[in-house]
Amino acid sequence: MAKFIDFLTKLNSSQIDNCAVKNIGAVKKISERFHREAGIDAPSLTDVNESTFVIEAAHQPNFFPHSGTWKKAFLIDYIRKKTVNSTCFFGYADYNQSTASILYQNKMPAIKKECFASVGFKIEEKDRWKLFNKIEKPTNEEFCAELGRLKQHYGTDYGVIEEAMQDAYKRAGNMADLNAFVFSKICDSWGLKINFFRYSDIQKEGLFIDQWKKIISGLDIYNERYNNALKNRKIEDISPVEEKTLPFWYHCQCSSKAYLEKEGEEISVACPKCNKKYSFPLIELGNFFPDMSATAVARNLVFSEGMGTSLYVSGAGGGLEYGQISEEISGALKFRKPVTVALKGRDYYLGITHKALIRELKRILGADSLSSSEKIIAEIKAKETQIASAIEKTTDKKTVQNNMGQLTNLRNRLAIAKCLFSSNYSFMDQLACLGSEKILPLWARTFDDAQIEQKGFAHIIQGSMILDPEAESLYKTLTSADTYQAALNKAT
């Protein structure tokens, strides 16, 4: 294991070819258009040459995502500042289907059984198979109602978020752009010099078609290595691919999408939503390219090769699984292999909901501290003795029930605390409760001090964020409820 900062100083860009240099210029122009539409300045791009260090990250334009997505953006800018002749790009996969609720809704901490309250908007069931950039933004009435609900919860601390959301709403033409504009505007307010862009614009401009053709010409090898990677690396939650399946989607006129298949020199597709069938000769790929997109694994290969990516910041979950498959295929098809890094670690912070639950637990227990499991067990035993004494002195059933109800309430609140303190919420909660002026310097210090370790093809940054001195011990105590649940069950 090494220090992350030392790891960065040793990175060198492998030479990128003239094609990648040209593509970077094209992506930059696409990015500038996105920035104009989002109402933010595009960072200037220094002269790109064969030794430019290209840093890349990507994500779906989710509704105010969890902190890990924001840290990816912060991290690529951090790396940019620590490396020579470097530039960074962040792409939005705005053409994914709308089946994942995280695209339009997220979770906020709440003191109730589910330990969360939903925020965001709704998409009707009939529209969830549509591409996300084909989903209309919410009505003005729906949008204002949600802003009002959030403002009531967070008060004046919600100002920076509200301002970004209101301006993004005016500018966005669909739900994907609304989310992407909010994310980009807040990152811009932090001073991050990132070139944001939409994947759908890449397709419209016909970029990286040569990399697509390279995959198609090696389809047998691609699919064989894909399935081998699943088996050899024990990846169980990704399905194997069929022999004729191309790693690309076709976007149907019904706003859904379907896998493509190759039979000889012919490409065909059948939309599972409207049952319409399409086919065209491979030689006409360019004519259909604007209405297509790459799968996650193929995306890794296409962008790394097409942009000459030197370092890619991956998500720590599914992103690394797709990366394992891409890594195995890239060697066989002779695609460029960037250095891959991912951040692991959780956030320890106390928002207004966390603090409210802690106050309630202290009140129920009659405790001035929740510093350890032992302390909670002691308070449970004291509460048991107190209630047993009260019950012994009365024959009134209502009084007995009220006293037993106190223990039941405590048990329920401890269960909620375990869930609430172990869950991952929208970053909105941190940003509204703590503010970027507290969060960003801590992120920078964490990366300055972080350790990095190579695990397989990827380098993992160990970087938990402790945003409150009391938070870490409280999280660990309240999420280890099993250690004192037995005492509570015995008491009840």
C-alpha positions as MATLAB code, in Angstrom:
seq = 'MAKFIDFLTKLNSSQIDNCAVKNIGAVKKISERFHREAGIDAPSLTDVNESTFVIEAAHQPNFFPHSGTWKKAFLIDYIRKKTVNSTCFFGYADYNQSTASILYQNKMPAIKKECFASVGFKIEEKDRWKLFNKIEKPTNEEFCAELGRLKQHYGTDYGVIEEAMQDAYKRAGNMADLNAFVFSKICDSWGLKINFFRYSDIQKEGLFIDQWKKIISGLDIYNERYNNALKNRKIEDISPVEEKTLPFWYHCQCSSKAYLEKEGEEISVACPKCNKKYSFPLIELGNFFPDMSATAVARNLVFSEGMGTSLYVSGAGGGLEYGQISEEISGALKFRKPVTVALKGRDYYLGITHKALIRELKRILGADSLSSSEKIIAEIKAKETQIASAIEKTTDKKTVQNNMGQLTNLRNRLAIAKCLFSSNYSFMDQLACLGSEKILPLWARTFDDAQIEQKGFAHIIQGSMILDPEAESLYKTLTSADTYQAALNKAT';
ca = [
       0.000    0.000    0.000;
       1.307    3.450   -0.915;
       0.258    7.051   -0.394;
      -2.127    8.217   -3.091;
      -0.260   11.499   -3.537;
       2.988    9.611   -4.201;
       1.195    7.309   -6.632;
       0.078   10.327   -8.677;
       3.556   11.834   -8.934;
       4.805    8.623  -10.556;
       2.123    8.533  -13.255;
       3.232    9.212  -16.788;
       1.053    9.486  -19.859;
       1.746    6.862  -22.460;
       1.822    8.400  -25.920;
      -1.545    8.999  -27.560;
      -1.895    8.930  -31.325;
      -3.022   11.679  -33.687;
      -6.505   10.164  -33.905;
      -6.974   10.494  -30.120;
      -5.642   14.057  -30.196;
      -8.219   14.911  -32.861;
     -11.005   13.170  -30.930;
     -10.190   15.058  -27.734;
     -10.625   18.315  -29.654;
     -13.987   17.110  -30.939;
     -15.154   16.056  -27.457;
     -14.044   19.449  -26.163;
     -16.343   21.197  -28.669;
     -19.200   18.895  -27.678;
     -18.466   19.723  -24.042;
     -18.513   23.464  -24.744;
     -22.009   23.130  -26.190;
     -23.167   21.308  -23.065;
     -21.641   23.984  -20.828;
     -23.404   26.757  -22.775;
     -26.737   24.978  -22.393;
     -26.106   24.405  -18.678;
     -25.170   28.051  -18.158;
     -21.632   27.458  -16.886;
     -18.208   28.353  -18.252;
     -16.253   25.656  -20.041;
     -12.682   25.241  -18.787;
      -9.961   26.246  -21.211;
      -8.124   23.324  -22.780;
      -4.361   23.601  -23.088;
      -2.753   22.438  -26.300;
      -3.420   18.735  -26.601;
      -0.515   16.686  -27.874;
       0.812   13.139  -27.825;
       1.880   13.453  -24.178;
      -1.381   14.897  -22.781;
      -2.562   13.094  -19.654;
      -6.281   12.416  -20.156;
      -8.390   11.789  -17.032;
     -11.894   10.447  -17.453;
     -14.957    9.593  -15.360;
     -18.577    8.853  -16.194;
     -21.951    8.296  -14.595;
     -25.674    8.256  -15.224;
     -27.303   11.669  -14.668;
     -29.016   10.502  -11.483;
     -31.218   12.735   -9.374;
     -28.865   14.397   -6.865;
     -26.793   11.204   -6.449;
     -24.982    9.923   -3.371;
     -21.642   11.454   -2.402;
     -19.549    8.867   -4.271;
     -20.565   10.352   -7.624;
     -19.676   13.870   -6.525;
     -16.355   12.639   -5.166;
     -15.565   11.148   -8.581;
     -15.915   14.619  -10.098;
     -13.865   16.183   -7.305;
     -11.251   13.445   -7.671;
     -10.648   13.847  -11.403;
     -10.071   17.579  -10.861;
      -7.808   16.801   -7.897;
      -5.765   14.439  -10.102;
      -5.692   17.055  -12.877;
      -4.047   19.528  -10.518;
      -1.480   16.947   -9.369;
      -0.403   15.772  -12.846;
       1.463   17.487  -15.688;
      -0.178   18.520  -18.985;
      -3.479   16.962  -17.959;
      -7.151   17.514  -18.700;
     -10.274   15.816  -17.350;
     -13.619   14.810  -18.849;
     -16.861   13.644  -17.223;
     -19.418   11.958  -19.459;
     -23.139   11.554  -18.764;
     -24.781    8.326  -19.948;
     -27.998   10.201  -20.677;
     -29.426    7.528  -22.984;
     -29.798    4.718  -20.442;
     -33.288    3.336  -19.976;
     -35.345    4.809  -17.136;
     -35.903    1.551  -15.240;
     -33.688    2.517  -12.288;
     -35.562    4.747   -9.834;
     -32.254    6.350   -8.775;
     -32.413    8.321  -12.039;
     -35.375   10.400  -10.914;
     -35.631    9.778   -7.148;
     -33.301    9.462   -4.204;
     -33.383    8.821   -0.480;
     -33.073   11.195    2.435;
     -32.696   10.107    6.079;
     -35.957    9.915    8.035;
     -36.907    8.679   11.505;
     -39.318    5.950   10.507;
     -39.278    2.214    9.940;
     -37.838    2.439    6.410;
     -35.248    5.003    7.680;
     -35.660    7.116    4.530;
     -38.000    9.473    2.735;
     -38.089    9.653   -1.050;
     -37.201   12.900   -2.822;
     -37.338   13.699   -6.491;
     -39.996   12.969   -9.048;
     -42.047   10.171  -10.566;
     -42.030    8.450  -13.931;
     -45.104    6.542  -14.967;
     -44.710    2.792  -15.272;
     -45.440    2.898  -19.010;
     -42.478    5.257  -19.580;
     -39.793    3.439  -17.580;
     -38.490    1.563  -20.603;
     -37.853    4.836  -22.445;
     -34.402    6.359  -22.804;
     -33.845    8.794  -19.967;
     -33.182   11.718  -22.318;
     -36.643   11.062  -23.813;
     -38.356   11.574  -20.437;
     -39.945   14.999  -20.064;
     -38.899   17.083  -17.099;
     -41.511   17.412  -14.334;
     -44.235   20.014  -14.683;
     -43.567   23.405  -13.140;
     -46.162   22.622  -10.456;
     -44.450   19.324   -9.570;
     -41.022   20.936   -9.576;
     -42.019   23.864   -7.343;
     -43.809   21.538   -4.932;
     -40.678   19.431   -4.466;
     -38.463   22.483   -4.040;
     -40.865   23.796   -1.419;
     -40.818   20.501    0.474;
     -37.018   20.447    0.520;
     -36.771   24.100    1.526;
     -39.168   23.515    4.416;
     -36.948   20.661    5.630;
     -33.575   22.384    5.269;
     -34.440   26.082    5.565;
     -31.936   28.694    4.397;
     -29.130   26.100    4.237;
     -30.816   24.772    1.116;
     -30.147   27.983   -0.856;
     -27.259   26.902   -3.095;
     -29.096   23.710   -4.091;
     -32.348   25.547   -4.787;
     -30.606   28.128   -6.960;
     -28.869   25.447   -9.049;
     -32.074   23.449   -9.440;
     -34.197   26.432  -10.450;
     -31.771   27.591  -13.137;
     -31.256   24.021  -14.400;
     -35.015   23.554  -14.666;
     -35.366   26.645  -16.873;
     -32.603   25.422  -19.197;
     -33.262   21.679  -19.391;
     -35.352   20.116  -22.128;
     -35.637   16.680  -20.503;
     -35.116   14.897  -17.194;
     -31.577   13.739  -18.017;
     -30.439   17.289  -18.744;
     -32.138   18.604  -15.604;
     -30.093   16.275  -13.411;
     -26.886   16.732  -15.413;
     -27.192   20.531  -15.335;
     -27.719   20.565  -11.539;
     -24.695   18.327  -10.985;
     -22.470   20.318  -13.350;
     -23.552   23.709  -11.988;
     -22.748   22.748   -8.405;
     -19.378   21.283   -9.434;
     -18.668   24.518  -11.320;
     -19.518   26.545   -8.197;
     -16.812   24.544   -6.419;
     -14.237   25.689   -8.975;
     -13.741   22.252  -10.571;
     -12.250   22.486  -14.076;
     -14.056   19.594  -15.728;
     -15.229   19.136  -19.311;
     -18.757   17.737  -18.919;
     -20.477   16.183  -21.931;
     -23.376   13.920  -22.946;
     -22.815   10.513  -24.509;
     -25.781   11.095  -26.812;
     -23.889   14.037  -28.363;
     -20.904   11.767  -29.018;
     -23.187    9.498  -31.043;
     -24.770   12.361  -32.956;
     -21.333   13.574  -34.028;
     -20.270   10.088  -35.120;
     -17.190    9.994  -32.883;
     -15.370    6.730  -32.135;
     -16.983    4.798  -34.990;
     -13.553    3.372  -35.855;
     -13.338    1.861  -32.354;
     -16.805    0.346  -32.838;
     -15.688   -1.226  -36.099;
     -12.623   -2.648  -34.354;
     -14.884   -4.371  -31.802;
     -17.245   -5.651  -34.507;
     -14.365   -7.124  -36.507;
     -13.231   -8.996  -33.376;
     -16.726   -9.884  -32.119;
     -15.938  -13.607  -31.682;
     -12.979  -12.786  -29.459;
     -14.924  -10.062  -27.627;
     -17.810  -12.353  -26.679;
     -15.544  -15.275  -25.814;
     -13.383  -13.164  -23.509;
     -16.483  -11.522  -22.038;
     -17.941  -14.852  -20.959;
     -14.558  -16.158  -19.817;
     -14.168  -13.113  -17.576;
     -17.542  -13.786  -15.940;
     -16.538  -17.374  -15.233;
     -12.884  -16.886  -14.265;
     -13.476  -13.823  -12.104;
     -16.658  -15.220  -10.551;
     -18.876  -12.318  -11.600;
     -22.356  -13.680  -10.938;
     -24.658  -10.674  -11.298;
     -23.836   -9.983  -14.973;
     -25.326  -12.260  -17.626;
     -23.210  -13.942  -20.311;
     -23.609  -12.840  -23.933;
     -24.755  -14.818  -26.946;
     -22.391  -15.598  -29.810;
     -24.001  -13.198  -32.316;
     -24.806  -10.365  -29.883;
     -23.070   -7.049  -30.460;
     -22.144   -4.983  -27.377;
     -24.246   -2.092  -28.654;
     -27.806   -0.858  -28.306;
     -30.140    0.407  -30.998;
     -32.478    3.231  -29.979;
     -35.903    2.466  -31.372;
     -38.351    5.140  -32.538;
     -40.597    4.156  -29.601;
     -37.861    5.603  -27.285;
     -36.816    2.175  -25.997;
     -33.662    0.289  -26.976;
     -32.585   -3.230  -27.876;
     -29.443   -5.311  -28.389;
     -28.072   -5.673  -31.909;
     -27.069   -8.962  -33.528;
     -24.599   -9.635  -36.333;
     -25.216  -12.302  -38.968;
     -22.483  -12.287  -41.585;
     -22.300   -8.709  -42.889;
     -25.841   -7.871  -41.740;
     -26.884   -6.224  -38.470;
     -30.405   -6.747  -37.132;
     -32.453   -5.784  -34.103;
     -35.932   -6.487  -32.742;
     -37.340   -3.995  -30.239;
     -38.768   -5.851  -27.215;
     -41.115   -2.972  -26.459;
     -42.895   -2.289  -29.758;
     -41.769   -5.462  -31.625;
     -40.508   -3.435  -34.585;
     -37.608   -5.045  -36.469;
     -34.704   -3.314  -38.168;
     -31.818   -4.564  -40.290;
     -29.058   -2.954  -42.300;
     -25.738   -3.964  -43.870;
     -22.666   -3.442  -41.730;
     -21.250   -1.102  -44.354;
     -24.037    1.388  -43.483;
     -23.157    1.517  -39.777;
     -22.438    5.240  -39.976;
     -26.001    6.008  -41.066;
     -27.446    4.354  -37.943;
     -24.695    5.401  -35.524;
     -26.547    8.457  -34.077;
     -29.334    6.118  -32.891;
     -27.023    3.665  -31.153;
     -25.004    3.430  -27.944;
     -22.371    1.171  -26.410;
     -22.876   -1.159  -23.447;
     -20.907   -0.434  -20.280;
     -18.081   -2.833  -21.138;
     -17.774   -1.657  -24.736;
     -17.902    1.965  -23.549;
     -14.738    1.397  -21.527;
     -12.897    0.115  -24.585;
     -14.246    2.712  -27.004;
     -13.501    5.774  -24.889;
     -10.116    4.614  -23.620;
      -8.950    3.980  -27.169;
     -10.757    6.892  -28.808;
      -9.630    9.554  -26.310;
      -6.307    8.040  -25.328;
      -7.439    7.912  -21.689;
      -4.507    7.745  -19.275;
      -6.490    7.362  -16.040;
     -10.107    6.361  -15.509;
     -11.932    6.922  -12.211;
     -14.408    4.075  -11.820;
     -17.283    3.520   -9.467;
     -16.427    1.123   -6.651;
     -19.325   -1.265   -7.292;
     -20.664   -2.337  -10.674;
     -18.162   -0.106  -12.437;
     -15.287   -2.292  -11.267;
     -17.087   -5.450  -12.376;
     -17.543   -4.074  -15.881;
     -13.945   -2.894  -15.728;
     -12.703   -6.418  -15.011;
     -14.426   -7.649  -18.178;
     -13.120   -4.714  -20.235;
      -9.601   -5.331  -18.977;
      -9.651   -8.941  -20.151;
     -11.046   -8.044  -23.580;
      -8.768   -5.045  -24.174;
      -5.622   -7.158  -24.180;
      -7.031   -9.621  -26.693;
      -8.277   -6.903  -29.081;
      -5.290   -4.613  -28.464;
      -7.230   -1.695  -27.029;
      -5.608    0.898  -24.798;
      -5.578    0.086  -21.053;
      -5.773    3.161  -18.825;
      -4.830    3.156  -15.161;
      -8.067    2.551  -13.244;
      -8.693    3.933   -9.759;
     -11.745    3.698   -7.513;
     -12.580    5.195   -4.136;
     -13.765    3.054   -1.238;
     -14.789    4.274    2.169;
     -17.882    5.700    3.755;
     -18.953    9.123    4.947;
     -19.280    9.815    8.656;
     -21.397   12.923    9.133;
     -24.279   14.127   11.288;
     -27.150   15.770    9.450;
     -30.229   17.243   11.074;
     -32.056   13.885   11.008;
     -29.115   12.000   12.549;
     -28.895   14.589   15.329;
     -32.647   14.466   15.982;
     -32.551   10.667   16.377;
     -29.554   10.849   18.706;
     -31.369   13.392   20.893;
     -34.419   11.134   21.004;
     -32.385    8.064   21.974;
     -30.637   10.005   24.718;
     -34.001   11.182   26.030;
     -35.514    7.682   26.032;
     -32.450    6.187   27.710;
     -31.912    9.096   30.063;
     -28.310    9.124   28.860;
     -25.931   11.977   28.209;
     -23.833    9.927   25.773;
     -24.134    7.105   23.213;
     -20.378    6.660   23.012;
     -20.251    2.846   23.132;
     -22.301   -0.345   22.982;
     -21.418   -0.963   26.620;
     -22.891    2.399   27.552;
     -26.136    1.604   25.723;
     -26.370   -1.851   27.359;
     -25.892   -0.250   30.762;
     -28.649    2.257   30.032;
     -30.960   -0.532   28.808;
     -30.413   -2.438   32.045;
     -31.043    0.709   34.065;
     -34.242    1.313   32.101;
     -35.292   -2.306   32.699;
     -34.766   -1.930   36.462;
     -36.649    1.348   36.511;
     -39.634   -0.074   34.610;
     -39.685   -3.324   36.621;
     -39.819   -1.269   39.817;
     -42.652    0.873   38.446;
     -44.644   -2.200   37.369;
     -44.127   -3.870   40.761;
     -45.696   -0.909   42.509;
     -48.919   -0.859   40.496;
     -51.752   -3.147   39.400;
     -53.064   -0.678   36.864;
     -52.886   -2.355   33.446;
     -52.602    0.940   31.597;
     -49.577    1.960   33.649;
     -47.947   -1.432   33.012;
     -48.613   -1.130   29.288;
     -47.201    2.397   29.196;
     -43.995    1.278   30.897;
     -43.583   -1.730   28.602;
     -44.274    0.585   25.677;
     -41.198    2.580   26.594;
     -39.000   -0.455   25.983;
     -40.818   -1.252   22.759;
     -40.257    2.321   21.591;
     -36.579    2.077   22.502;
     -36.221   -1.177   20.572;
     -37.863    0.391   17.514;
     -35.721    3.511   17.700;
     -32.513    1.473   17.983;
     -33.553   -0.560   14.936;
     -34.180    2.650   12.992;
     -30.818    4.015   14.150;
     -29.013    0.912   12.888;
     -30.676    1.274    9.492;
     -30.303    5.052    9.256;
     -26.632    5.149   10.203;
     -25.707    2.318    7.823;
     -27.592    3.647    4.766;
     -26.270    5.690    1.849;
     -28.294    8.815    1.096;
     -28.417   11.555   -1.501;
     -25.508   13.966   -1.190;
     -28.109   16.705   -0.861;
     -28.342   15.912    2.858;
     -24.645   16.486    3.452;
     -24.471   19.570    1.259;
     -27.508   21.225    2.848;
     -26.533   20.335    6.430;
     -22.774   20.937    6.302;
     -22.090   23.164    3.298;
     -19.369   22.844    0.656;
     -17.052   25.153    2.620;
     -16.691   22.368    5.201;
     -16.910   19.349    2.911;
     -14.479   20.224    0.100;
     -11.398   21.031    2.222;
     -11.935   17.767    4.094;
     -12.143   15.841    0.810;
      -8.871   17.423   -0.304;
      -7.133   16.592    2.995;
      -8.466   13.045    2.855;
      -7.007   12.517   -0.627;
      -3.728   14.126    0.486;
      -3.442   11.530    3.255;
      -5.159    8.586    1.571;
      -3.548    5.217    0.903;
      -3.900    3.397   -2.420;
      -3.576   -0.316   -3.046;
      -3.624   -2.315   -6.258;
      -6.241   -5.064   -6.317;
      -6.317   -6.915   -9.596;
      -6.437   -4.493  -12.505;
      -7.611   -1.525  -10.397;
      -6.052    0.715   -7.758;
      -8.300    1.262   -4.736;
      -8.111    4.498   -2.758;
      -8.949    3.987    0.900;
     -10.649    7.212    1.865;
     -13.412    7.381    4.458;
     -14.608   10.933    5.052;
     -15.013   11.902    8.731;
     -17.013   15.113    8.553;
     -17.792   15.333   12.275;
     -15.487   14.348   15.180;
     -18.282   12.449   16.965;
     -19.724   10.844   13.867;
     -17.420    7.861   13.394;
     -17.869    6.449   16.910;
     -21.642    7.029   16.775;
     -21.928    5.277   13.405;
     -19.957    2.278   14.597;
     -21.865    2.063   17.862;
     -25.350    2.427   16.427;
     -24.756    0.130   13.446;
     -23.479   -2.636   15.737;
     -26.925   -2.990   17.285;
     -26.643   -6.781   17.408;
     -24.218   -6.436   20.302;
     -26.872   -4.888   22.557;
     -30.070   -6.127   20.935;
     -29.950   -9.245   23.116;
     -29.962   -7.102   26.225;
     -32.927   -5.181   24.920;
     -34.862   -8.342   23.988;
     -34.201   -9.734   27.444;
     -35.496   -6.544   28.990;
     -38.728   -6.703   26.998;
];
